[in-house]
Structure formats: structure tokens, C-alpha cells
């Protein structure tokens, strides 16, 4: 697979317990070009992503860095912010086995 990008730097990960999708805010890089992007993943791919982050960044339990808050509708919002850990960069080819990624750019 030929990738359009070299690496991805995770900024935030957010999901609600009643939704089937996870929002990952990241900075993607190709050579010297960078731009901010939102990726939408399913929970299977979130687990794969967390496994890759733990392996590459040598973080034993990334889940312990997630915080949660109760929303007005009773749902729980879980979120991770990169400021809680070291910088997390993943080579883009590591995401090849994921379901087709949806990206949202503003």
C-alpha cells in the first residue's frame, strides 16, 4: 500500500459510550508538510491504535491516561490528551491493517 503520509502524531482521542465511533485529532506529516486532521475510527481500530501506541511509545497502560466525565444525558465521555504523556508519533504504515479510515478536514 502506498501511503500519502509519513507519520501521524496523536493529539486527542475522544468517544462517548453510546456512540460507535471514536474521534482522533492528529497532525499528519508528509515530508515537511503538516496539517491537522480528524480521523473517525470504530472501537476495534481504537483498540489496535492503543496497542500500537503502547508498543511504539513504550507506555504500559495508555487507558490509565484517559479521563471521563458524565454528560447531561447520562452518557460518559472519555478523552485522552497528549499533554498527559510524551509525544506520540506513529508511522502511517502501522495503520494499514485498520478499516478504511475516514478523515475530516476543516
N, C-alpha and C positions, 0 to 999 in steps of 0.2 A: 504494500500500500504506500503510495506517495503522499506525504503529509504536506499540507500547506503551511504548517507551523513547525518551529523547532522545539519550543517548550511552553509550558503553561505554569503560571505562578498563581496559586490559590490565594484569594483574598478573604472570602467568606463562604460559608455553607449554611443554608437555611432550609428548614422544612417544617410543615405543620403535620400533626399526627393524622388529621383527617384527609390529607391530600396524598396523591400518588406520585407526586413529582418533587424533586429537590432542586433548588436554585443554587448554582455555584458561580459566584462572581470571581473573575480571574483576569489576569493580564496574559495575553498570548503574545509570543515573540516569533518573528521570522527575521533572522539576521539582525539588523539594527532597528527594525521596525517593531513597535509595540502598540497594542491597543487593548482597552478594557472590554470585556465581553461577559455575558451571562450565558452559562450553559444550563440546560434543563436535563436532569438525569432521572432515572427511575431508582427505586431503592436497591435493586440488585447491583446496579452500577455504582451507587453510593458506597455500598459495602466493598466493591472492588477498588474504588478510588481510595477509600480509607486504608485498605490493605496495602496499596501501593505507596501511599504517603508514609505509613508506618515503616515500611521496608526501606524506602529511599531516604527519608529524613531521620531514620532510626529513633522514632518515637514509639514507645512500647504500647501506649493506650491513648490514641487520639480522642476516643469517645469521652475521656475524662476532661477534655478541654471544651466540650460542648456545654453551653448554658441553656437553660429553658425558662420560659415564662408562660403563665396561664393567660390566655386571651379571654376577652369578654364573652365570647360564645362558648366557653368551656374547653376549647381546643388548646393544645400545648404547642408552642413554637420553640423549636430547637435551633440554636445557631452557634456557629463557630467563627471566630475572628482570628486572622493570622497574627494579630498583635499579642495573642496569648502564647505563641510558640515562636520558634525560629522561622525564617523564611522557608516556604515550601515550594520548590520548583520540581516539576515532573517533565521528563522528556515526552513529547507529544506521542511518540510511537508506543508508549506504555498504555495508551488509551485505545489502541486498535481493536482489542477484543470486546470493547463496550458496544452496546446497541448504538445505532446511528445517533450521534449527538445532535441536539437541536441547539442552535445558538441564537441569541437575541442581541442585536446591536442597536444602540440608540443613535 
